[in-house]
Amino acid sequence: MLSLPSIFSSGALFQADSLLTVHGRSDTGKSVRVTAVGPDGAVFSEAQALPDRDGSFSATIRTPAPSFDAWTIAVSDGEDERVMEDVLFGELWLSSGQSNMELTNLFIPDAEFLYDSVAEKQIRVFSVSYDVPENLFPWEPDEFHRGDWIGPDNRGGLAGVSAMGLKFAEQIYLGLNRGRDVPVGFLNASWGGTPITAWFPRDAILADEFMTGVMTRTGTIPDGEKWNTRGDCNFQQPTAQYNLKIAPLHGVKVRGVIWYQGENECGGEFWQKAYADYLRFYHKTYADRFAADPGDFYMISSLIYPWTYGPSGECNLGYLNDAFVTVAKEAPDKFISVPIGDLRPDWGYFLNNHPIHPTNKYPLAERTAKLALANVYEKRPEAPAFLESWEIRDGRVILSFSGGPVRIGNAPGERIRGLYVAGADNVYLPAECEVLSERELAAWCPEIPEPANAAYGIQSMEPMVNLYAGDYPVLPFFTDRETYINIEARPWYDPAVTSTWGSKLRGDVLDLFYRPVWKPLPGSEVCPDPAFRCEDDCSVRIEAEDGNGGVFGASVRSYPYQKLDLGKFRGMRVHLFNISGLTASLAVFTSDGEREFPFVKTSDLRGGWAVYEATFEGLTPETDVSRMEFRFEREGETFRFANLEHPRLLK
């Protein structure tokens, strides 16, 4: 009997202008012939192979140039024959990773539009089954694990494959089919919650002395005696996913791999260093086994999106993402890292989707495909800019990037988000910045006269950062490579920011929503006010409601990753407007009760504005502040309000 793995079936799409190794089993003991026949009936390529003792065989044929013509591949052992009909040859990619690559089109609001677009195109997907009887994963690679080819008109099938993978394939198709006929496909092989080591082959690990050492140190060497002893977590075992989901792809060549994984390794500096080694090993191993051209094989990886990785303020996200940046910098002909932190944090709450899975997969796929088209197909080096060098000059951190032109945001007047500077005490505060040239940016903080370091886009829970260079966001960076970095975001520094991404207020993993930055005290109202401002683009107007003749004000609460660590500072400075007869104070709420600090006027500004300062007496770095209240009182005024801008902590 002649048997073939599922990937060698009708409706397939294989890599054009390459090699295809058809393998399987035959019990006849006779030579097996593999023949590729074109639409005109002519034989294009054929090969023969004699099965070994257990009946296994493999025969390698050449594949033709890309076209929309349907081909036939026949496999015969003299007694039995398997015929693959309607086979296309074009561009094929591997789409792999954990849950964010796995996230299917079912969770994407605009999926119907993508289905409509794909239905008109020669796009195909091979999806490997999740079926694991009794949750027992194979110790050896299972090349016969089931999978199915899904055509462009199978909307139900497309709903169940990677959203990022399908959008990427559509974009590659649009980019290549301009006067040409190039089918495009991808291999859908992901599993949520998996570490990268689950995708390694055991034989490659054991043959690599360096990687064996790395995995021994991280405790991830596959162990046959402990195999399938993790219960529901068996899917995370080192090599488990390679054996189940990658082995069925053996024999097929691909142009490259798009990768979205790393959430499992967001554990700080230790994993940052190991993960860079893992990426290098992954690329080498998959290039050797699957690359249509091993010398021109890209691993294009999405960075990890902000979420609650570790305790408040920790930058585990930044350390993991730095591994992607590191390999992209050292080997730009192998690795491309795709920044994602600027995208809006949408998630499919209505589908009970976990908020660690943002549904911005289509914009991310478009960005990924743009980079693939430039580097892989147009042979035109293009990559997001990274920090190339830095220095301290005249109280500012001068940052130089690998590309440009550098800009802040996508609209005039946007303020920088996600950029911080720190002094020798390693306390980071939001930075001001100035574009000095196409590739140079100055960052500083008036409250830190002697800056020592800068960081951008590395805080674990701060989305929508907005530093760009050319067509792409700048890759995240940090200059301090010696000290573990901790950053608390301070959205209240910018009065124009009215909401913030806040999580886990109720201890529920689904509790991740936009939260108000400023909340009115009883009898008060709060709103951003671009009409009354002095140095900022906007102020916060805090007004007493009709009938409130007493205290009015606004509060700012502490959120995870936006902790009010006021005890690290000596006080706060603010600009206030409508100051005639105004009394102002800052109330701080801690586990020990309430403390109130008066604001004292220190200098006048223009147009009715003045500078006020409050001193934090009695607060320590360990003081846990749950919220702070800006309180105001005015007497005998028709309009009982105060405008506040430029709140800044003082060191």
C-alpha positions in Angstrom: 0.0 0.0 0.0 1.2 3.5 -0.9 0.6 6.3 1.6 1.6 10.0 1.6 1.5 12.7 4.3 -1.6 15.0 4.0 0.4 17.9 2.6 0.9 15.9 -0.6 -2.8 16.0 -1.7 -5.0 17.6 -4.4 -5.5 21.4 -4.2 -1.9 21.9 -2.9 0.3 24.9 -3.5 4.1 24.4 -3.5 7.1 26.7 -3.8 7.9 27.5 -7.4 11.4 27.4 -8.9 12.6 25.1 -6.1 12.7 21.5 -5.0 10.0 19.3 -3.6 10.8 16.2 -1.7 7.8 13.8 -1.9 8.0 11.2 0.8 5.8 8.5 2.2 5.6 4.7 2.7 5.3 1.8 0.3 5.2 -1.8 1.2 5.8 -3.3 -2.2 9.6 -3.1 -2.0 9.6 -1.7 -5.5 10.9 1.6 -6.8 8.6 4.6 -6.3 8.3 7.1 -9.1 7.3 10.8 -8.6 6.3 12.7 -11.7 5.3 16.4 -12.2 3.1 16.9 -15.2 2.2 20.3 -16.7 -1.2 21.5 -18.0 -0.1 20.4 -21.5 0.4 16.8 -20.4 4.2 17.1 -20.7 6.4 15.7 -17.9 8.4 18.5 -16.3 10.3 16.6 -13.7 10.5 13.1 -12.3 12.5 11.1 -9.8 12.6 7.6 -8.4 13.4 6.2 -5.0 13.7 2.7 -3.5 11.9 2.3 -0.1 14.1 1.3 2.8 13.4 -1.6 5.1 10.5 0.0 6.9 8.9 1.1 3.6 9.9 4.8 3.8 10.9 6.6 0.7 11.6 10.1 -0.5 12.1 11.4 -4.0 13.0 15.0 -4.9 11.7 16.8 -8.0 12.2 20.2 -9.5 9.3 22.6 -9.4 8.3 24.9 -12.3 8.1 28.7 -12.5 5.0 30.3 -10.8 1.8 30.3 -12.8 -2.0 30.0 -12.4 -1.9 26.7 -14.4 -3.0 23.6 -12.6 -0.5 20.8 -12.5 -0.6 17.1 -11.6 1.9 15.2 -9.5 1.7 11.4 -9.7 3.3 9.0 -7.2 3.4 5.3 -8.1 5.1 2.2 -6.7 4.0 0.0 -9.6 1.0 -1.4 -7.8 -0.6 1.6 -6.3 -0.8 5.2 -7.3 -1.6 8.5 -5.7 -2.4 11.5 -7.9 -2.3 15.1 -6.7 -4.5 17.2 -8.9 -5.0 20.9 -9.2 -1.6 21.7 -7.9 -0.3 25.2 -8.1 3.3 26.5 -7.9 3.9 29.9 -6.5 5.2 31.6 -3.3 4.8 29.7 -0.1 5.5 30.9 3.5 5.4 29.4 6.9 3.2 31.1 9.4 4.0 30.0 13.0 4.1 30.9 16.7 1.8 31.0 19.6 -1.6 32.5 20.2 -1.2 35.8 18.5 -0.2 34.1 15.3 -2.8 31.4 15.9 -5.6 34.0 16.4 -8.0 33.2 13.7 -10.0 35.4 11.3 -13.1 34.5 13.4 -12.0 37.1 15.9 -11.4 39.9 13.4 -14.3 42.4 12.8 -13.3 43.0 9.2 -12.7 39.4 8.2 -15.6 39.3 5.7 -13.9 41.9 3.6 -10.7 39.8 3.6 -12.7 36.7 2.6 -14.2 38.6 -0.3 -10.7 39.7 -1.4 -9.1 36.3 -1.1 -12.0 34.6 -3.0 -10.9 36.2 -6.2 -7.3 35.1 -5.9 -5.1 32.0 -6.2 -4.4 31.8 -2.5 -4.2 28.6 -0.6 -3.5 27.5 3.0 -2.4 24.2 4.5 -3.6 24.0 8.1 -2.2 21.3 10.4 -4.6 19.6 12.7 -4.8 20.2 16.5 -6.0 16.7 17.1 -3.9 15.0 19.8 -5.5 11.8 21.1 -5.5 11.7 24.9 -3.3 14.8 24.9 -0.2 12.6 24.3 2.2 14.3 22.0 4.5 12.3 19.7 8.1 11.8 21.0 9.3 11.4 17.4 8.3 13.7 14.5 4.9 12.6 13.1 5.1 13.3 9.4 1.7 11.7 8.9 -0.2 14.0 11.3 -3.3 15.2 9.5 -3.7 18.5 7.8 -5.9 20.0 5.0 -5.4 22.3 2.1 -8.0 25.2 2.2 -9.0 27.0 -1.0 -9.7 30.7 -1.4 -13.5 30.2 -1.6 -13.8 28.1 1.6 -14.9 30.9 3.9 -15.5 28.5 6.8 -12.0 27.1 6.4 -10.4 30.5 6.2 -12.2 31.6 9.3 -10.2 29.0 11.3 -6.7 29.9 10.1 -4.3 32.6 11.2 -5.6 36.1 10.6 -2.1 37.5 10.3 -1.1 34.7 8.0 -4.1 35.1 5.6 -3.8 38.9 5.4 0.0 38.5 4.8 -0.7 36.1 2.0 -3.2 38.5 0.4 -0.8 41.4 0.6 2.1 39.4 -0.9 -0.3 38.3 -3.6 -1.3 41.9 -4.4 2.3 42.9 -4.5 3.5 40.2 -6.8 0.6 40.0 -9.2 1.2 43.1 -11.2 1.6 41.7 -14.7 2.5 38.3 -13.4 0.7 35.2 -12.3 2.0 34.2 -8.9 -0.1 32.0 -6.6 0.6 32.6 -2.9 0.1 30.3 0.1 1.0 29.8 3.6 1.4 26.9 6.0 -0.7 27.4 9.1 1.2 25.9 12.1 0.7 27.6 15.5 -0.4 26.8 19.0 -1.3 29.2 21.7 0.7 29.3 24.9 3.8 27.5 23.4 7.4 28.5 24.1 9.8 28.7 21.2 11.5 25.6 22.3 8.4 23.6 21.5 9.1 24.4 17.8 12.6 23.0 17.8 13.5 19.5 16.4 15.3 17.3 18.9 17.9 16.0 16.5 19.0 19.5 15.7 19.2 20.5 19.4 21.4 17.5 20.2 23.6 18.1 17.2 24.3 21.7 18.3 26.6 21.8 21.3 26.0 25.5 22.0 22.2 25.2 21.9 22.4 22.1 24.1 24.2 24.2 26.6 21.7 27.0 26.4 18.7 24.7 26.8 20.4 22.8 29.7 20.8 26.2 31.5 17.2 27.1 30.9 15.9 23.6 31.8 14.4 23.0 28.4 16.2 20.0 27.1 13.6 17.4 26.0 13.5 14.5 28.4 12.1 11.1 27.3 11.6 9.9 30.8 9.4 12.9 31.6 7.6 13.0 28.2 3.9 13.6 28.4 3.9 14.0 32.2 2.7 17.7 32.2 -0.9 16.9 31.8 -2.8 19.8 30.1 0.6 21.5 29.5 2.0 18.7 27.4 1.7 21.0 24.4 4.5 23.2 25.9 7.1 20.4 26.0 10.3 21.2 24.1 10.0 19.7 20.6 6.3 18.8 21.0 5.0 21.3 18.4 7.8 20.4 15.9 6.9 16.8 16.2 3.2 17.5 15.8 2.8 20.5 13.5 6.1 21.0 11.7 7.0 17.4 10.8 3.9 17.1 8.6 5.5 19.8 6.4 8.7 17.9 5.8 9.8 17.9 2.1 8.2 21.3 1.3 10.2 24.4 0.7 9.2 27.9 1.7 10.4 31.4 0.9 10.5 32.4 4.6 8.7 32.4 7.9 6.6 34.9 9.6 6.8 34.5 13.4 4.7 35.9 16.2 5.7 34.3 19.5 7.5 35.2 22.7 4.8 36.0 25.3 5.8 32.8 27.1 9.4 34.1 27.5 8.5 37.6 28.8 10.4 37.0 32.0 13.1 39.6 32.1 16.8 39.8 31.3 17.5 36.1 31.6 15.0 35.2 28.8 16.1 38.2 26.7 19.6 36.7 26.4 18.4 33.1 25.9 15.7 34.1 23.4 18.2 35.8 21.0 20.1 32.5 21.0 16.8 30.7 20.4 16.0 32.9 17.4 19.4 32.3 15.8 19.0 28.6 16.3 15.4 28.6 14.9 16.5 30.5 11.8 19.5 28.2 11.1 17.5 25.0 11.6 14.5 26.0 9.5 16.6 27.5 6.8 18.5 24.2 6.5 15.3 22.2 6.4 12.7 24.3 4.6 14.3 27.2 2.8 13.8 27.4 -1.0 17.1 29.3 -0.9 19.0 28.7 2.4 21.2 31.7 1.7 18.2 34.0 1.3 15.8 33.0 4.0 14.1 35.6 6.2 12.5 35.2 9.6 10.1 38.2 9.9 9.0 38.5 13.5 6.4 40.6 15.1 7.4 42.2 18.3 5.3 41.4 21.3 2.4 43.7 22.1 2.0 45.4 25.5 0.4 43.5 28.3 0.9 42.8 32.0 4.2 41.0 31.9 5.3 40.9 35.6 4.7 43.3 38.5 3.9 47.0 37.9 6.7 49.0 36.2 8.7 46.0 35.0 9.9 46.1 31.5 9.8 42.4 30.7 8.2 43.2 27.4 11.0 45.5 26.5 13.7 42.9 27.4 12.0 40.2 25.3 11.5 42.5 22.3 15.2 43.5 22.6 16.1 40.0 21.6 14.3 40.5 18.3 16.0 43.9 17.8 19.4 42.4 18.6 19.2 39.7 15.9 17.8 42.1 13.4 20.6 44.5 13.9 23.4 41.8 13.7 22.0 39.9 10.7 19.6 42.1 8.7 19.8 39.6 5.8 18.2 36.9 8.0 16.0 38.7 10.5 13.4 41.5 10.3 11.7 42.7 13.4 8.3 44.3 13.0 7.3 47.0 15.6 3.8 46.8 16.8 3.6 49.1 19.9 2.1 52.0 17.9 -1.0 50.1 17.0 -4.3 50.7 18.8 -5.0 48.0 21.5 -8.3 46.5 20.2 -9.3 43.0 21.4 -12.3 40.8 20.8 -14.0 41.1 24.2 -17.4 40.1 22.6 -15.9 36.8 21.6 -14.4 36.1 25.1 -11.0 36.7 23.6 -8.1 37.2 26.1 -6.8 40.8 26.0 -3.3 39.6 25.4 -4.5 39.0 21.9 -5.0 42.4 20.2 -7.1 42.1 17.0 -4.9 44.5 15.1 -3.6 41.6 13.0 -4.5 43.0 9.6 -2.5 46.2 10.0 0.4 44.2 11.4 0.2 41.8 8.5 0.2 44.7 6.0 3.4 46.1 7.6 5.0 42.6 7.6 4.1 42.0 4.0 5.5 45.4 3.0 8.8 44.5 4.5 8.8 41.0 2.9 8.0 42.5 -0.6 10.9 45.0 -0.3 13.6 42.7 1.1 12.7 39.3 -0.3 11.2 40.1 -3.7 12.5 43.5 -4.7 16.0 42.8 -3.1 15.8 46.3 -1.6 17.0 46.4 2.0 14.3 48.0 4.1 13.8 47.7 7.8 12.5 49.7 10.8 15.1 52.0 12.3 16.9 51.0 15.4 19.0 53.0 17.9 22.5 53.1 16.4 24.4 55.3 18.9 23.8 57.7 21.8 25.6 60.3 23.9 25.0 62.8 26.7 25.5 66.4 25.5 24.6 69.6 27.4 22.0 67.9 29.7 20.3 66.0 26.9 20.5 62.5 25.6 21.3 62.6 21.9 19.9 59.5 20.1 21.1 58.5 16.6 19.1 56.1 14.5 19.8 53.7 11.6 17.2 55.3 9.3 15.0 58.4 8.9 13.6 60.9 8.7 12.7 60.8 12.3 9.3 62.2 13.3 6.9 62.3 16.2 3.6 60.7 15.4 1.6 60.9 12.2 -0.1 64.3 12.8 1.4 67.8 13.4 1.8 68.7 17.0 1.7 65.2 18.5 3.6 64.8 21.7 6.0 61.9 22.2 4.7 58.8 24.0 6.8 56.1 25.5 10.1 58.0 25.6 11.8 58.3 29.0 15.1 59.5 30.5 16.7 58.7 33.9 19.5 60.1 36.0 22.1 58.2 38.0 19.3 57.0 40.4 17.7 55.0 37.5 14.3 56.7 38.1 12.7 57.2 34.7 10.4 60.2 33.9 8.7 61.1 30.6 11.0 62.9 28.2 10.7 66.0 26.1 12.3 65.7 22.7 13.5 67.6 19.7 14.2 66.3 16.2 17.7 67.5 15.4 18.2 66.0 11.9 16.8 63.2 9.8 18.4 60.6 12.0 18.9 62.4 15.3 16.7 63.1 18.3 17.4 64.9 21.5 15.6 63.7 24.7 15.6 65.4 28.1 13.6 66.0 31.2 13.8 69.4 33.0 13.5 67.6 36.3 16.6 65.5 35.5 19.4 68.1 34.8 22.0 65.4 34.5 20.5 62.5 32.4 22.3 59.2 32.3 20.1 57.0 30.1 17.1 56.9 27.8 14.5 54.3 27.0 11.7 54.0 24.5 8.8 51.6 24.0 9.9 49.1 26.5 7.3 49.5 29.3 5.2 46.3 29.5 1.8 48.1 29.5 2.1 51.2 27.4 0.6 50.9 23.8 0.4 53.5 21.1 4.0 54.8 21.4 4.7 57.1 18.5 8.3 57.6 17.4 8.7 57.0 13.7 11.6 56.9 11.2 10.5 56.8 7.5 7.6 54.4 6.9 7.9 52.5 10.1 7.9 53.0 13.9 11.3 53.1 15.5 12.2 49.8 17.2 12.2 50.0 21.0 15.4 50.6 22.8 17.1 51.3 26.1 20.6 52.6 26.7 21.3 51.2 30.1 22.6 47.7 29.5 23.7 47.1 33.1 20.8 48.0 35.4 17.4 46.3 35.5 15.0 49.0 34.3 11.6 49.8 36.0 9.3 52.4 34.4 5.9 53.6 35.6 3.9 55.3 32.9 2.5 58.7 33.8 -0.3 59.5 31.3 -1.4 62.4 33.6 1.7 64.3 32.6 -0.1 65.2 29.3 -3.5 66.9 30.0 -4.6 66.0 26.4 -4.5 62.3 27.4 -8.0 61.6 28.8 -7.9 57.8 28.9 -5.3 55.1 29.5 -5.0 51.4 29.0 -5.5 50.0 32.5 -5.7 46.4 33.7 -6.5 44.0 36.5 -8.4 46.2 38.8 -10.7 43.3 39.7 -8.1 40.5 39.5 -9.7 39.1 36.3 -7.5 38.5 33.2 -10.3 39.9 31.0 -10.3 43.1 33.0 -8.4 45.3 30.5 -10.1 48.4 29.2 -9.5 52.1 28.6 -9.8 53.9 31.9 -10.2 57.6 32.7 -7.0 59.5 33.5 -8.8 62.3 35.3 -12.0 61.8 37.3 -14.0 64.6 38.8 -14.5 64.9 42.5 -18.2 65.0 43.7 -19.7 68.3 42.6 -17.1 68.9 39.9 -16.6 68.4 36.2 -13.4 67.8 34.3 -12.5 68.1 30.6 -9.4 68.9 28.4 -9.3 72.5 27.5 -7.2 73.6 24.5 -8.5 77.2 24.8 -6.8 78.0 28.1 -3.1 76.9 28.0 0.3 78.3 28.7 3.2 76.0 27.8 1.3 72.8 26.9 -1.0 72.2 24.0 -3.9 71.6 26.3 -4.8 72.0 29.9 -7.3 70.3 32.3 -10.2 72.5 33.3 -11.6 71.6 36.7 -14.9 73.3 37.5 -17.4 73.3 40.3 -20.8 72.3 39.3 -23.8 74.6 39.9 -24.6 74.5 43.6 -21.2 73.5 44.8 -19.9 76.3 46.9 -17.1 74.3 48.5 -14.2 72.2 47.4 -14.0 71.1 43.7 -11.3 69.1 42.0 -10.2 66.0 40.1 -8.5 62.7 41.0 -5.9 60.5 39.3 -5.8 56.9 40.4 -3.0 54.4 40.4 -3.2 51.7 37.8 -0.9 48.7 37.3 2.2 49.9 35.3 1.1 53.5 36.1 1.8 53.4 39.8 1.8 56.7 41.7 5.3 56.2 43.2 5.2 59.7 44.7 7.5 58.8 47.6 10.5 58.7 45.2 10.1 62.4 44.6 10.4 65.5 46.8 7.3 67.1 45.4 5.2 68.2 42.4 5.1 71.4 40.3 2.0 72.4 38.3 0.9 75.4 36.2 -2.5 76.8 37.3 -4.8 79.3 35.7 -7.6 81.6 37.2 -5.5 81.9 40.3 -7.0 85.0 41.9 -8.3 83.9 45.3 -7.4 80.3 44.5 -6.4 77.8 47.2 -4.9 74.6 45.9 -3.7 71.3 47.5 -2.8 67.8 46.6 -4.4 65.0 48.7 -2.6 61.6 48.6 -4.4 58.4 49.7 -2.3 55.6 51.1 -2.8 52.4 53.1 -2.1 54.6 56.2 -4.8 57.1 55.3 -5.0 60.5 53.7 -2.2 63.1 53.5 -2.8 66.6 52.1 0.0 68.9 50.8 -0.7 72.5 50.0 0.4 74.0 46.6 2.4 77.2 47.1 2.8 79.7 44.3 6.4 80.1 43.4 6.3 82.4 40.3 4.0 84.0 37.8 3.7 83.0 34.1 2.0 85.0 31.4 -1.7 85.5 30.9 -3.0 84.7 34.3 -1.0 81.5 34.8 1.4 80.8 37.7 3.7 78.0 38.9 2.8 76.2 42.1 4.7 73.6 44.0 3.8 71.0 46.7 6.3 69.3 48.9 5.8 65.6 49.8 6.8 65.5 53.5 6.6 62.1 55.1 6.3 60.0 52.0 8.9 57.3 51.3 9.7 55.2 48.2 7.8 52.4 49.8 4.6 54.4 50.3 1.8 52.8 48.3 -0.4 55.6 46.8 -3.8 54.5 45.5 -4.9 57.9 44.2 -4.2 61.6 44.3 -6.7 64.5 44.3 -6.1 68.0 43.1 -8.3 70.1 45.3 -9.3 73.7 44.8 -11.4 76.3 46.7 -12.5 79.8 45.5 -14.8 82.3 47.2 -17.0 85.0 45.7 -16.4 84.1 42.1 -19.0 83.7 39.4 -16.9 81.1 37.5 -15.5 78.7 40.0 -12.8 76.8 38.0 -9.1 76.3 37.7 -7.1 75.1 34.8 -4.1 72.8 35.4 -1.3 72.0 33.0 2.3 70.7 33.1 2.1 68.5 36.2 5.7 67.4 37.0 7.3 65.4 39.7 10.3 67.0 41.3 13.5 65.1 42.3 
